């Protein structure tokens, strides 16, 4: 959480320049409490169940685990998740899936 | 980021997707730019919602990914219209009902007239009809109430104000009638002629031409005030009006008895009470012979009644009142005065209260069989005019 928070703050500080997600094709993740999660710029769903959601990113993948997860909307590369979110794990790997 | 805009209008399909790789299916969908929402994982797959338009693009994707879909719910306008189309007559009835309700409620159903006394309600309704206010008229074709009331006031003479008020489908026309002077009764053209032989003492013609003067002797049927004005060539008839008084002689034969019997009640009385049962009366009180020499009997019947229904049972009271006979004897002078008094009253009663008795003369007087016989000549000043209608072409 704190790491993401720091990253978010870093992004906001760098708002005067071009944002990193546009520059480096990185995902923008917005978390509201532990209820809602917005992911932009993902590369598709790898796995989806009510406990675990795996998303493909341009580099690596994002694992979201929690309870009663559901995807409220999917449109293109935007995705909104609802439910009780427990963990968000960011896996960086060179090989893309 | 929520569901697609106006999704209800465009139709929403809820799918149940099963297969080895449902995630692939979702990725394929997003790859095509299809919006899906409310994606819920269930035991054997996923539940998701998408627009009806996008549904037809699914088939090739299913083949590619090896998934199966099952439609669990359909909602939105396209499905409702399709369902209604299957029940055309029901839908038509629904529509027809709405239209009929609207049309019938935008129609004038009744026109009432209030406050008219002299003017007939039919006349008012007629005028209103010409102004376009009548039953089964469309309300939107009616003029403004202000304008209507103005037009109606013009159309109906004898009104000082007309109000038109519409509440729902009922139109109320309120009328205030103008106050008009009382109409004089119509007279036909006439002469005033003499009712009897007389000497004219006073003549006053309000309308018409007086023919006779004072102290003229007139006979019965003579014209006093003529209703014909002008000469022979240009004659015009009017209603003769006026007052003519004259001296008239009346001869009276009077007879007055000197002795008269007067009946009077003494105040003594005896009551008999009966119970009435149908045709029979059972005496309850007041037995015994009448103690009076002469008596009058008054009978009062009181039937037992409730509202307007009379029972055959009732009560009857007979009041027996004692009568005393008194003989009054008059002197000849008293008898004469009484006779003259009777005659004078008779004159006043016959020839008008404003008749004046000028003189009286006893022509003959005799006493016979206990009576006084008199022949009296009265000279009375009284109204002598009588109306005679003028009939046209009387001479031809």
Interface residues (C-beta under 8 A of the other chain):
Chain A: X38 X44 X45 X46 X47 X48 X49 X50 X69 X70 X71 X72 X73 X74 X75 X76 X77 X78 X80
Chain B: X1 X2 X3 X22 X23 X26 X27 X29 X30 X31 X33 X35 X36 X37 X38 X39 X40 X41 X46 X48
